[in-house]
Amino acid sequence: MNQSVPNPLPIATPIGSGGGGIASGSSSARQSPTSARDSILGHKRNRSFAAFTEGSPGSEADYDEGEGPEARRKLVVKRPQLRCNVVQDPFQSCDRCVRLKLQCKIESNFKRVGKRNKHAEMERELHELRAKVAAQSSQPIKHDGVSYGQESNEAVASLLDLRQGNDKRNGSNAGYRTLGSVRLAPITVLELFENFWIFCHPWLPILDPSKPPDHYFNLSELLFWSIVCVSARRFPKDSPLIADLCPAMSDLIWARIGRVPQSYHIVKAMCLLCTWPLPTSSTSTDPTLMVAGVMMSVAMHFGLHRPSHAQDFSKFRVELREENLIDRVKVWAACNIVAQNVSTGYGQPSFTLYDWTLANDPNKERGFHISRELQVRLEIGKFCDRVTKTLYSTKTDPLGLLADDQRLPAINLLSRELEELILQFQQDASRIDLLHLRAAALHLRVSAFFDSPSHQDYRNDLMNLFFATRSYLEDLFALEPMVQSYATSYILQITLVAGFTLLKLFNSFFSSFVDQDAGRQLFGQTIRAIRQISVQTNDLPSRLAEVLSQMWRGSPAGGHGMKTSNPQRRANNSAPVDGSLKLKVRCRMSMSLVFDSVWRWREEYQAQGRINLDSAVKNPTHPDSATESSASSIIDPPLQLNQIPGGMMPLAGGNMNPMQAFVSNTSFETDNEVWDPLSWGLDGLVDIFPVPMSSVDGGLGANIL
């Protein structure tokens, strides 16, 4: 009657079998010849087995149905009790592990854990944490980094993810997105994307607004955060989200570009980053031109220039559906649009590829058709490319400039092409498209600064330049303020060209032919538009606006005693022509005017000693104000005003006006100084002594802006 249960054998745990893979080593009792003995032994076996497996996962303790055959049956179904016949020396796997093809492993320190107690403890912790979170305020909770939007406690989010079967390693974390020290709540992500579709998407319509944020995150993490960064330029209004995102975003960009991309969707991210670069205060840290080159290379790496033959550029089988073909054509068109804007805005040769895929042919197959809004922008980019190659990329001149006797016929031909382009698209073009058409016209007409003053059509070219400048600025000012504040980097650069054009024209003989009061008002609006595009204090737009304001204030046109236009001279066209509009910088195409103007600003201000533009930006100069910015004429100690070399006075004081040299000086000093106007003048403090060319890596300054 008192038969003891044999000692269990060592427990063999098959790896990967889970809880059901643990085989009990207890032997089954032999059947008794009598029913009474069988009943007694059956109860003893139940008691012995219950004592052995008490508190273990899947044991009898997990069932509340009571004792009896039903409970015993459930136990056997869930955890079959089989003899483990493992041999330890020499090691030989048990029959069950061999049959199930599992690795048999003996764990001498195996200990069963009560699953009911563990679950109960987790439930208590979950209820306690929920109560704590409910008692807290709805303000954002800051932990290691910066949080945006209402969020729950980290531990609660983790427990909820665990309870719902979500794995935190997959990046979901209940909809939260984290980059560096910034963590965005789901509602914040939705608001950022909504803001992007309203204000940014019209400038570059290459994405689908109907897709949710998670769709773009799954396509490319860089694409998702690029959308967030672009939208965060103005959102939220009371928090510096873009400043918090910039360091981690910069690391993410180079981390993704540094590795060979495995999806062409990263090209979309680079299109956005080249259109709205991360804010910076120095062009020496602006990688936009390099990113644009990488963008074109990656696009061709995936065969986007041959969208219907994607298989030729992949070692895996590619099933190209119609929607995939349309998307690849769209991305390739966007690449060329963005690359053309970057090259034009930075005064560099174009690296676009306008092939058959981008031809405006209505007879092409449906998959090759480009949307109307992108087609308009693409044709404008093609025109700008023709202007650059015709006027600034000839092979017969060391600087690539077209000869004076050939420039006028070429400009007339390009002007007719532009008129045809305007007539073709003006009926259904949006305001942003019309603005780009005006920018293309200004890109063409600014070539007047390369004309010889002795040319017979010199005055007419300058008048056409003024009309193109005024038309562009009027279309820019007609945009809604919020849409204008999200303007692209290309629009900013063309606006700078317009501002410096007004500065040059109204401080030359040409001022006799135009209404100077209207010109002063137009210039003031231009300064406000540039500052409105600025994202952060002391970024490039704010610094360039300050430079432009200081130059206007120091010029004859900026004085309140300025003479009005002479109607008789304007009618007789008899104003004497001089060479005050000639440029020193002539290798940066249509952007040469900007580089030349800032070079002269640096040259004149350098005579005062050391320039602290950082302080001037904090107290901006108003171009029409009677008093100058308190910081605009700051000269760092120990240099004082009466100690300035050569007896030069500050810009706003003294009898000598340094801007007189700006409008009249046409000589180019051939010293060994590396002229880098925007990098030197805008990067903070500038040394007054020239730097030998041999001491600077890279020769003549490549980073002028």
C-alpha positions as CSV (number, residue, x, y, z in Angstrom):
1,M,0.0,0.0,0.0
2,N,2.8,2.4,0.9
3,Q,4.5,2.2,-2.5
4,S,6.9,5.1,-3.0
5,V,7.3,7.0,-6.2
6,P,10.7,6.5,-7.7
7,N,13.2,9.4,-7.8
8,P,12.9,11.4,-11.1
9,L,15.7,11.1,-13.6
10,P,17.6,14.3,-14.7
11,I,15.4,16.6,-16.6
12,A,16.2,17.0,-20.3
13,T,15.2,20.3,-21.8
14,P,14.9,20.4,-25.6
15,I,16.1,23.8,-26.7
16,G,13.4,25.7,-28.6
17,S,10.6,23.4,-27.4
18,G,9.2,25.9,-24.9
19,G,7.4,24.8,-21.8
20,G,6.1,21.6,-23.4
21,G,9.6,20.4,-24.1
22,I,10.4,19.5,-20.5
23,A,9.9,15.7,-20.0
24,S,9.3,14.4,-16.5
25,G,11.5,11.7,-15.3
26,S,9.0,10.0,-13.0
27,S,8.0,6.5,-14.0
28,S,4.4,5.3,-14.4
29,A,3.0,3.1,-11.7
30,R,2.1,-0.5,-12.6
31,Q,-1.6,-1.4,-12.7
32,S,-2.9,-3.2,-9.7
33,P,-4.8,-6.5,-10.1
34,T,-7.5,-5.2,-7.8
35,S,-9.7,-2.2,-8.3
36,A,-9.2,-1.0,-4.7
37,R,-5.5,-1.0,-4.9
38,D,-5.6,0.7,-8.3
39,S,-7.8,3.5,-6.8
40,I,-5.4,4.0,-3.9
41,L,-2.3,4.0,-6.0
42,G,-4.0,6.3,-8.4
43,H,-4.6,8.9,-5.7
44,K,-1.0,8.5,-4.5
45,R,0.3,9.0,-8.0
46,N,-1.8,12.1,-8.3
47,R,-0.6,13.5,-5.0
48,S,3.1,12.7,-5.8
49,F,2.9,14.2,-9.3
50,A,1.1,17.3,-8.0
51,A,3.8,17.8,-5.4
52,F,6.5,17.5,-8.1
53,T,4.9,19.9,-10.6
54,E,3.2,22.4,-8.2
55,G,3.6,25.9,-9.4
56,S,5.1,25.0,-12.7
57,P,3.9,26.4,-16.0
58,G,1.0,24.4,-17.3
59,S,0.7,22.3,-14.2
60,E,-2.5,21.4,-12.3
61,A,-2.2,24.6,-10.4
62,D,-3.3,26.4,-13.5
63,Y,-6.6,24.7,-13.7
64,D,-9.6,25.6,-11.6
65,E,-11.9,22.8,-12.7
66,G,-11.1,20.7,-9.7
67,E,-9.7,17.2,-9.6
68,G,-10.7,14.1,-11.4
69,P,-10.2,12.5,-14.8
70,E,-11.1,15.7,-16.7
71,A,-8.4,17.7,-15.0
72,R,-6.0,14.8,-15.4
73,R,-6.8,14.6,-19.2
74,K,-6.1,18.3,-19.7
75,L,-2.8,18.0,-17.9
76,V,-1.7,15.1,-20.1
77,V,-2.8,16.8,-23.3
78,K,-0.9,20.0,-22.4
79,R,2.2,18.5,-20.9
80,P,2.7,14.8,-21.9
81,Q,4.7,13.0,-19.2
82,L,7.2,10.8,-20.9
83,R,10.3,9.0,-19.6
84,C,13.5,10.8,-20.4
85,N,16.0,8.1,-21.4
86,V,18.9,10.5,-22.0
87,V,22.4,9.0,-21.5
88,Q,24.9,11.5,-20.0
89,D,28.2,9.6,-20.3
90,P,28.7,9.2,-23.2
91,F,26.0,11.8,-24.0
92,Q,23.1,10.5,-26.1
93,S,19.9,12.4,-26.7
94,C,16.6,11.0,-25.5
95,D,14.2,9.4,-27.9
96,R,11.7,12.3,-27.8
97,C,14.3,14.9,-28.7
98,V,15.5,12.7,-31.5
99,R,12.0,12.2,-32.8
100,L,11.2,15.9,-32.7
101,K,14.6,16.8,-34.1
102,L,15.4,19.0,-31.0
103,Q,18.7,19.6,-29.3
104,C,18.7,17.7,-26.0
105,K,20.3,19.6,-23.1
106,I,20.5,18.7,-19.4
107,E,20.1,21.6,-17.0
108,S,21.0,20.7,-13.4
109,N,19.9,24.0,-12.0
110,F,16.5,24.0,-13.6
111,K,13.8,25.5,-11.4
112,R,10.1,25.8,-12.2
113,V,8.5,29.2,-11.8
114,G,4.9,29.8,-10.9
115,K,3.3,31.5,-13.9
116,R,0.2,32.4,-12.0
117,N,2.2,34.4,-9.3
118,K,4.2,36.1,-12.0
119,H,1.2,37.2,-14.0
120,A,-0.6,38.4,-10.8
121,E,2.5,40.6,-9.9
122,M,2.6,42.1,-13.4
123,E,-1.1,42.9,-13.2
124,R,-0.7,44.7,-9.9
125,E,2.2,46.7,-11.3
126,L,0.2,47.6,-14.4
127,H,-2.7,48.9,-12.3
128,E,-0.4,50.9,-10.0
129,L,1.3,52.5,-12.9
130,R,-1.9,53.3,-14.7
131,A,-3.2,55.0,-11.5
132,K,0.0,57.1,-11.3
133,V,-0.2,58.2,-14.9
134,A,-3.8,59.1,-14.6
135,A,-2.9,61.4,-11.6
136,Q,-0.2,63.2,-13.5
137,S,-0.9,66.3,-15.6
138,S,-1.3,66.1,-19.4
139,Q,1.9,68.1,-20.0
140,P,4.7,66.4,-22.0
141,I,7.0,64.3,-19.8
142,K,10.7,64.8,-20.4
143,H,13.0,61.9,-19.8
144,D,16.4,61.4,-21.2
145,G,15.7,63.5,-24.3
146,V,13.0,65.9,-25.4
147,S,9.4,64.8,-25.8
148,Y,6.7,66.4,-27.9
149,G,3.1,65.7,-27.3
150,Q,1.2,63.9,-24.5
151,E,2.7,60.5,-23.7
152,S,2.4,57.9,-21.0
153,N,5.1,56.6,-18.6
154,E,7.8,54.5,-20.2
155,A,7.1,51.5,-18.1
156,V,3.4,51.6,-18.8
157,A,4.0,51.8,-22.5
158,S,6.4,48.8,-22.3
159,L,3.9,46.8,-20.3
160,L,1.0,47.6,-22.6
161,D,3.1,46.6,-25.6
162,L,4.0,43.4,-23.9
163,R,0.3,42.7,-23.0
164,Q,-0.8,43.5,-26.5
165,G,1.8,41.3,-28.1
166,N,3.9,44.1,-29.6
167,D,7.6,43.8,-29.7
168,K,9.4,47.1,-28.8
169,R,12.3,46.1,-30.9
170,N,10.3,46.6,-34.1
171,G,10.2,50.4,-33.5
172,S,6.5,50.6,-33.1
173,N,6.4,51.4,-29.3
174,A,2.7,52.2,-29.6
175,G,3.2,54.8,-32.4
176,Y,6.0,56.8,-30.8
177,R,8.9,57.7,-33.0
178,T,12.4,58.5,-31.6
179,L,15.4,60.1,-33.2
180,G,18.3,60.9,-31.0
181,S,17.0,62.8,-28.0
182,V,13.7,63.6,-29.6
183,R,10.6,61.5,-29.0
184,L,7.4,62.3,-30.9
185,A,4.0,61.2,-29.8
186,P,1.6,59.8,-32.4
187,I,-0.6,62.9,-32.4
188,T,2.4,65.1,-33.0
189,V,3.5,63.0,-35.9
190,L,0.1,63.3,-37.5
191,E,0.1,67.1,-37.0
192,L,3.6,67.4,-38.5
193,F,2.5,65.4,-41.6
194,E,-0.7,67.4,-41.9
195,N,1.4,70.5,-41.8
196,F,3.7,69.1,-44.5
197,W,0.9,68.3,-46.9
198,I,-0.6,71.8,-46.5
199,F,2.4,74.1,-46.7
200,C,5.4,72.0,-48.1
201,H,3.9,69.5,-50.6
202,P,2.8,72.2,-53.1
203,W,6.5,73.3,-53.5
204,L,7.6,69.7,-54.4
205,P,4.6,67.4,-55.1
206,I,6.4,64.0,-55.2
207,L,4.7,62.2,-52.3
208,D,1.2,60.8,-51.8
209,P,-0.8,62.7,-49.2
210,S,-3.3,59.8,-48.8
211,K,-0.6,57.5,-47.2
212,P,-0.3,57.5,-43.4
213,P,3.0,58.3,-41.6
214,D,3.7,54.7,-40.9
215,H,3.7,54.0,-44.6
216,Y,6.7,56.3,-45.2
217,F,8.5,55.0,-42.1
218,N,8.3,51.5,-43.5
219,L,9.5,52.7,-46.9
220,S,12.5,54.5,-45.5
221,E,13.4,55.8,-42.0
222,L,15.3,58.7,-43.6
223,L,12.3,59.6,-45.7
224,F,10.0,59.7,-42.6
225,W,12.4,61.9,-40.6
226,S,13.0,64.2,-43.6
227,I,9.3,64.9,-43.8
228,V,9.3,65.6,-40.1
229,C,12.3,68.0,-40.3
230,V,10.8,69.9,-43.2
231,S,7.5,70.3,-41.5
232,A,9.2,71.2,-38.1
233,R,10.7,74.4,-39.6
234,R,7.6,76.2,-38.4
235,F,6.1,73.6,-36.0
236,P,5.3,73.8,-33.2
237,K,5.4,77.5,-32.8
238,D,6.4,77.5,-29.2
239,S,9.1,74.8,-29.3
240,P,12.4,74.6,-31.0
241,L,11.7,71.2,-32.6
242,I,13.9,71.7,-35.6
243,A,16.8,72.7,-33.4
244,D,16.5,69.5,-31.4
245,L,16.2,67.4,-34.6
246,C,19.2,68.8,-36.5
247,P,22.1,67.0,-34.8
248,A,20.5,63.6,-34.9
249,M,19.1,64.2,-38.4
250,S,22.6,65.1,-39.7
251,D,24.0,61.9,-38.3
252,L,21.2,59.9,-39.8
253,I,21.7,61.4,-43.3
254,W,25.4,60.5,-43.5
255,A,24.8,57.1,-41.8
256,R,22.3,56.2,-44.6
257,I,24.3,57.7,-47.4
258,G,27.5,56.1,-46.1
259,R,26.0,52.7,-46.7
260,V,25.0,51.5,-50.1
261,P,21.2,52.1,-50.1
262,Q,19.0,49.1,-50.7
263,S,15.8,51.0,-51.7
264,Y,15.3,53.9,-54.1
265,H,12.9,55.6,-51.7
266,I,15.9,57.1,-50.0
267,V,16.1,59.3,-53.2
268,K,12.8,60.9,-52.2
269,A,14.4,61.8,-48.8
270,M,17.4,63.4,-50.5
271,C,15.1,65.4,-52.7
272,L,13.4,66.9,-49.7
273,L,16.7,67.6,-47.9
274,C,18.1,69.4,-51.0
275,T,14.9,71.5,-51.3
276,W,14.8,72.4,-47.6
277,P,18.3,71.9,-46.2
278,L,18.9,71.8,-42.5
279,P,19.4,75.3,-41.1
280,T,23.0,76.4,-40.8
281,S,24.8,79.6,-40.2
282,S,27.7,78.9,-42.5
283,T,27.9,77.6,-46.1
284,S,31.1,75.8,-45.1
285,T,28.8,73.3,-43.2
286,D,26.1,73.2,-45.9
287,P,26.3,69.8,-47.7
288,T,23.4,70.5,-50.1
289,L,25.5,70.5,-53.2
290,M,27.2,67.2,-52.2
291,V,23.8,65.6,-51.3
292,A,22.4,66.6,-54.6
293,G,25.2,64.8,-56.4
294,V,24.8,61.7,-54.3
295,M,21.0,61.9,-55.0
296,M,21.6,61.7,-58.8
297,S,24.1,58.9,-58.4
298,V,21.8,56.8,-56.2
299,A,18.9,57.4,-58.6
300,M,20.9,56.0,-61.5
301,H,22.3,53.2,-59.3
302,F,18.7,52.0,-59.0
303,G,18.0,52.6,-62.7
304,L,15.4,55.4,-62.2
305,H,16.6,56.9,-65.5
306,R,15.5,53.7,-67.2
307,P,12.3,53.0,-65.1
308,S,10.9,50.3,-67.4
309,H,14.1,48.2,-67.2
310,A,14.6,48.1,-63.4
311,Q,15.6,44.4,-63.8
312,D,18.8,45.5,-65.5
313,F,20.0,47.3,-62.3
314,S,19.1,44.6,-59.8
315,K,20.4,41.1,-59.1
316,F,17.0,40.1,-57.8
317,R,13.9,39.5,-59.8
318,V,11.9,42.7,-60.1
319,E,8.2,42.6,-60.7
320,L,7.4,46.0,-62.1
321,R,3.8,47.0,-61.8
322,E,2.2,50.1,-63.4
323,E,2.1,52.0,-60.1
324,N,5.8,51.2,-59.5
325,L,6.7,52.4,-62.9
326,I,4.7,55.7,-62.4
327,D,6.5,56.2,-59.0
328,R,9.9,55.6,-60.5
329,V,9.3,58.1,-63.3
330,K,8.0,60.7,-60.8
331,V,11.1,60.3,-58.6
332,W,13.4,60.6,-61.6
333,A,11.6,63.8,-62.6
334,A,11.9,65.2,-59.1
335,C,15.6,64.4,-59.0
336,N,16.3,66.5,-62.1
337,I,14.1,69.3,-60.9
338,V,15.8,69.5,-57.5
339,A,19.3,69.0,-59.1
340,Q,18.7,71.9,-61.5
341,N,17.5,74.2,-58.7
342,V,20.5,73.4,-56.6
343,S,23.0,74.0,-59.4
344,T,21.3,77.3,-60.4
345,G,21.0,78.5,-56.8
346,Y,24.6,77.7,-56.0
347,G,26.1,79.0,-59.2
348,Q,27.5,75.7,-60.4
349,P,27.3,73.7,-63.6
350,S,24.2,71.5,-63.9
351,F,24.5,67.8,-63.4
352,T,21.0,66.9,-64.6
353,L,20.1,64.3,-67.2
354,Y,17.1,65.2,-69.4
355,D,16.6,62.0,-71.3
356,W,13.7,60.4,-73.2
357,T,12.0,59.5,-69.9
358,L,11.5,63.2,-69.1
359,A,10.5,64.3,-72.6
360,N,7.1,66.0,-72.8
361,D,5.6,63.6,-75.3
362,P,1.8,63.0,-75.1
363,N,2.2,59.8,-77.2
364,K,4.2,58.0,-74.5
365,E,2.7,55.1,-72.6
366,R,0.5,55.8,-69.6
367,G,3.2,54.7,-67.1
368,F,5.6,57.3,-68.4
369,H,3.3,60.2,-68.0
370,I,4.3,62.9,-65.5
371,S,1.7,64.9,-63.5
372,R,0.9,68.3,-64.8
373,E,2.4,70.1,-61.8
374,L,5.7,68.3,-62.1
375,Q,5.8,68.7,-65.8
376,V,5.5,72.5,-65.5
377,R,8.4,72.5,-63.0
378,L,10.4,70.2,-65.2
379,E,10.1,72.3,-68.3
380,I,11.1,75.4,-66.3
381,G,14.2,73.5,-65.1
382,K,15.1,72.5,-68.7
383,F,14.9,76.2,-69.7
384,C,17.2,77.2,-66.8
385,D,19.6,74.5,-68.0
386,R,19.6,75.9,-71.5
387,V,20.3,79.4,-70.1
388,T,23.2,78.1,-68.1
389,K,24.8,76.2,-70.9
390,T,24.3,78.9,-73.5
391,L,25.5,81.9,-71.5
392,Y,27.9,80.5,-69.0
393,S,29.3,77.2,-70.3
394,T,31.0,78.0,-73.6
395,K,34.2,76.3,-74.5
396,T,35.9,79.3,-76.1
397,D,36.3,81.4,-73.0
398,P,38.3,80.6,-69.8
399,L,35.4,81.7,-67.6
400,G,32.8,80.0,-69.8
401,L,31.1,83.3,-70.7
402,L,29.6,84.0,-74.1
403,A,31.2,86.7,-76.2
404,D,29.6,90.1,-76.1
405,D,28.6,90.0,-79.8
406,Q,26.9,86.7,-79.4
407,R,25.1,87.3,-76.1
408,L,22.4,89.6,-77.4
409,P,21.1,87.2,-80.1
410,A,21.3,84.3,-77.6
411,I,19.3,86.3,-75.0
412,N,16.7,87.2,-77.6
413,L,16.3,83.6,-78.6
414,L,16.0,82.4,-75.0
415,S,13.5,85.2,-74.3
416,R,11.2,84.0,-77.0
417,E,11.4,80.5,-75.6
418,L,10.5,81.8,-72.2
419,E,7.5,83.6,-73.6
420,E,6.3,80.4,-75.3
421,L,6.7,78.6,-72.0
422,I,4.6,81.2,-70.2
423,L,1.9,81.0,-72.8
424,Q,1.9,77.2,-72.6
425,F,1.4,76.9,-68.8
426,Q,0.0,80.2,-67.5
427,Q,-3.6,79.1,-67.9
428,D,-3.5,76.2,-65.4
429,A,-0.3,77.0,-63.5
430,S,-0.4,77.6,-59.8
431,R,1.1,80.6,-58.1
432,I,4.1,78.6,-57.1
433,D,4.6,77.6,-60.8
434,L,4.3,81.2,-61.9
435,L,6.9,82.2,-59.3
436,H,9.3,79.7,-60.7
437,L,8.7,81.1,-64.2
438,R,9.5,84.5,-62.9
439,A,12.7,83.1,-61.3
440,A,13.7,81.6,-64.6
441,A,13.2,85.0,-66.3
442,L,15.4,86.6,-63.6
443,H,18.0,83.9,-64.1
444,L,18.1,84.9,-67.8
445,R,18.1,88.7,-67.4
446,V,20.7,88.9,-64.7
447,S,23.3,88.3,-67.4
448,A,23.0,92.0,-68.1
449,F,25.7,92.5,-65.5
450,F,28.1,90.7,-67.8
451,D,27.5,93.1,-70.7
452,S,30.0,95.7,-71.6
453,P,28.9,99.3,-70.7
454,S,29.7,100.3,-74.3
455,H,27.2,98.0,-75.8
456,Q,24.4,99.8,-77.6
457,D,21.7,97.8,-75.9
458,Y,23.2,98.0,-72.4
459,R,20.4,100.3,-71.0
460,N,17.7,98.1,-72.5
461,D,19.2,95.0,-70.9
462,L,19.3,96.7,-67.5
463,M,15.7,97.8,-68.0
464,N,14.6,94.2,-68.8
465,L,16.5,93.1,-65.7
466,F,14.6,95.6,-63.5
467,F,11.3,94.5,-64.9
468,A,12.1,90.8,-64.4
469,T,13.2,91.6,-60.8
470,R,10.0,93.5,-60.0
471,S,7.8,90.9,-61.5
472,Y,9.4,88.1,-59.5
473,L,9.2,90.0,-56.2
474,E,5.6,91.0,-56.8
475,D,4.6,87.3,-57.4
476,L,6.6,86.3,-54.2
477,F,4.8,88.9,-52.1
478,A,1.4,87.7,-53.4
479,L,1.9,84.3,-51.8
480,E,0.2,83.7,-48.4
481,P,2.5,84.4,-45.5
482,M,2.6,80.8,-44.3
483,V,3.3,79.4,-47.8
484,Q,6.0,82.1,-48.2
485,S,7.6,81.1,-44.9
486,Y,8.0,77.5,-46.2
487,A,9.7,78.7,-49.4
488,T,12.5,76.5,-50.7
489,S,16.2,77.2,-50.6
490,Y,16.1,77.9,-54.3
491,I,13.5,80.6,-53.9
492,L,15.6,82.1,-51.1
493,Q,18.6,82.3,-53.4
494,I,16.7,83.9,-56.3
495,T,15.2,86.4,-53.8
496,L,18.8,87.3,-52.8
497,V,19.6,87.9,-56.5
498,A,16.6,90.2,-56.7
499,G,17.6,92.1,-53.6
500,F,21.2,92.6,-54.7
501,T,19.9,93.6,-58.2
502,L,17.9,96.4,-56.6
503,L,20.8,97.5,-54.5
504,K,23.1,97.7,-57.6
505,L,20.6,99.4,-59.9
506,F,19.5,102.0,-57.4
507,N,23.1,103.0,-56.7
508,S,24.1,103.5,-60.3
509,F,23.3,105.8,-63.2
510,F,20.3,103.6,-63.9
511,S,18.5,105.1,-60.9
512,S,17.6,108.1,-63.0
513,F,15.2,105.9,-65.1
514,V,13.1,104.4,-62.4
515,D,10.9,105.5,-59.5
516,Q,13.2,105.4,-56.5
517,D,10.5,105.8,-53.9
518,A,8.9,102.7,-55.2
519,G,12.3,101.0,-55.4
520,R,12.9,101.8,-51.7
521,Q,9.6,100.2,-50.7
522,L,10.2,97.2,-52.9
523,F,13.6,96.7,-51.3
524,G,12.2,96.9,-47.8
525,Q,9.6,94.2,-48.7
526,T,12.5,92.0,-50.0
527,I,14.3,92.2,-46.7
528,R,11.2,91.2,-44.8
529,A,10.6,88.3,-47.2
530,I,14.1,87.0,-46.7
531,R,13.8,87.2,-42.9
532,Q,10.5,85.5,-43.0
533,I,12.1,82.5,-44.7
534,S,14.6,82.3,-41.9
535,V,14.1,79.4,-39.6
536,Q,16.5,80.1,-36.7
537,T,18.2,83.1,-35.3
538,N,21.6,83.6,-37.0
539,D,21.0,81.2,-39.8
540,L,22.0,82.0,-43.4
541,P,18.8,83.9,-44.4
542,S,18.9,86.1,-41.4
543,R,22.7,86.8,-41.8
544,L,22.3,87.6,-45.5
545,A,19.3,89.8,-44.9
546,E,21.5,91.7,-42.3
547,V,24.3,92.1,-44.9
548,L,21.9,93.4,-47.5
549,S,20.3,95.8,-45.1
550,Q,23.6,97.2,-44.0
551,M,24.7,97.7,-47.6
552,W,21.5,99.5,-48.4
553,R,21.7,101.8,-45.4
554,G,25.3,102.7,-46.3
555,S,24.6,103.4,-49.9
556,P,23.3,106.6,-51.5
557,A,20.0,105.0,-52.3
558,G,19.5,104.3,-48.6
559,G,19.7,107.9,-47.5
560,H,16.6,110.0,-46.9
561,G,18.0,112.8,-49.0
562,M,18.0,110.8,-52.2
563,K,16.9,112.5,-55.3
564,T,13.9,111.4,-57.3
565,S,14.0,110.1,-60.8
566,N,14.5,112.6,-63.6
567,P,11.6,112.3,-66.1
568,Q,13.5,114.3,-68.8
569,R,16.5,111.9,-68.5
570,R,14.2,108.9,-68.6
571,A,12.5,110.2,-71.7
572,N,15.7,111.2,-73.5
573,N,17.6,108.2,-72.3
574,S,20.6,110.5,-71.8
575,A,22.0,109.5,-68.5
576,P,25.8,109.0,-68.7
577,V,26.7,105.3,-68.6
578,D,29.6,104.2,-66.4
579,G,31.2,100.9,-65.3
580,S,29.8,100.9,-61.8
581,L,27.7,97.7,-62.5
582,K,30.6,95.5,-63.6
583,L,31.2,92.4,-61.5
584,K,34.5,91.2,-60.0
585,V,33.2,87.7,-59.5
586,R,32.2,86.3,-62.8
587,C,32.5,82.5,-62.5
588,R,29.3,81.8,-60.5
589,M,26.9,82.3,-63.4
590,S,23.7,84.1,-62.4
591,M,24.7,83.9,-58.7
592,S,27.9,85.9,-59.4
593,L,26.0,89.0,-58.4
594,V,25.4,87.7,-54.9
595,F,29.0,86.5,-54.4
596,D,30.3,89.8,-55.8
597,S,28.2,92.0,-53.6
598,V,29.0,90.1,-50.4
599,W,32.7,90.1,-51.4
600,R,32.5,93.9,-51.6
601,W,30.7,94.1,-48.3
602,R,33.4,92.1,-46.7
603,E,36.1,94.2,-48.4
604,E,34.7,97.5,-47.1
605,Y,33.8,96.3,-43.6
606,Q,37.1,94.6,-43.2
607,A,38.8,98.0,-43.2
608,Q,37.0,98.7,-39.9
609,G,38.7,95.8,-38.1
610,R,36.9,92.7,-37.0
611,I,33.2,92.1,-37.8
612,N,30.8,90.6,-35.4
613,L,27.8,89.7,-37.5
614,D,26.4,87.4,-34.8
615,S,25.6,90.4,-32.6
616,A,24.2,92.4,-35.6
617,V,21.7,89.6,-36.4
618,K,20.3,89.7,-32.9
619,N,19.4,93.4,-33.4
620,P,18.5,93.5,-37.2
621,T,19.1,96.6,-39.2
622,H,16.0,98.2,-40.8
623,P,16.9,99.4,-44.3
624,D,14.6,102.5,-44.1
625,S,15.2,103.3,-40.4
626,A,16.9,106.5,-39.5
627,T,18.9,104.7,-36.8
628,E,21.1,101.7,-37.5
629,S,21.2,98.5,-35.6
630,S,23.0,98.9,-32.4
631,A,25.1,95.8,-33.2
632,S,25.7,96.5,-36.9
633,S,28.6,98.8,-36.3
634,I,30.2,96.9,-33.4
635,I,33.9,96.6,-33.5
636,D,35.4,94.2,-31.1
637,P,37.8,95.6,-28.5
638,P,40.5,96.6,-28.1
639,L,40.1,98.2,-31.5
640,Q,38.3,101.6,-31.2
641,L,36.7,103.8,-33.8
642,N,39.6,106.3,-33.7
643,Q,42.1,103.4,-34.1
644,I,40.7,102.0,-37.4
645,P,43.5,101.6,-39.9
646,G,43.6,104.2,-42.6
647,G,41.2,106.6,-40.8
648,M,38.1,104.7,-42.1
649,M,34.9,105.5,-40.3
650,P,32.0,103.2,-39.5
651,L,29.4,102.6,-42.2
652,A,26.7,104.8,-40.8
653,G,29.0,107.6,-39.6
654,G,31.6,110.1,-40.8
655,N,31.9,112.0,-44.0
656,M,33.2,109.1,-46.0
657,N,30.7,106.6,-47.3
658,P,32.3,103.2,-47.9
659,M,29.4,102.3,-50.2
660,Q,30.6,104.9,-52.7
661,A,33.4,102.5,-53.3
662,F,30.9,99.7,-53.7
663,V,29.1,101.4,-56.6
664,S,32.2,102.9,-58.3
665,N,35.2,100.7,-57.7
666,T,35.7,98.4,-60.6
667,S,39.3,97.4,-60.2
668,F,40.2,93.9,-59.0
669,E,43.2,93.8,-56.7
670,T,45.4,90.9,-57.7
671,D,46.6,89.9,-54.2
672,N,47.0,86.4,-52.8
673,E,44.0,86.7,-50.5
674,V,41.4,83.9,-50.7
675,W,38.2,85.8,-51.4
676,D,35.4,83.9,-49.7
677,P,32.9,86.6,-49.0
678,L,30.1,84.8,-47.3
679,S,32.2,82.2,-45.5
680,W,34.5,84.9,-44.1
681,G,32.0,87.6,-43.6
682,L,29.2,85.4,-42.3
683,D,31.0,82.9,-40.2
684,G,31.6,85.3,-37.3
685,L,34.8,87.3,-36.7
686,V,37.0,88.1,-39.6
687,D,40.7,88.8,-39.4
688,I,41.9,92.0,-41.0
689,F,45.0,90.5,-42.4
690,P,45.0,88.7,-45.8
691,V,45.5,84.9,-45.8
692,P,48.0,83.5,-48.3
693,M,46.4,81.2,-50.8
694,S,48.9,78.5,-50.1
695,S,47.8,78.4,-46.4
696,V,44.2,77.5,-47.2
697,D,43.3,74.1,-48.3
698,G,41.4,74.0,-51.6
699,G,42.8,77.2,-53.2
700,L,40.3,79.9,-54.1
701,G,37.4,79.7,-51.7
702,A,34.9,77.1,-52.8
703,N,32.4,77.8,-50.1
704,I,31.4,81.4,-50.8
705,L,27.9,81.3,-49.5
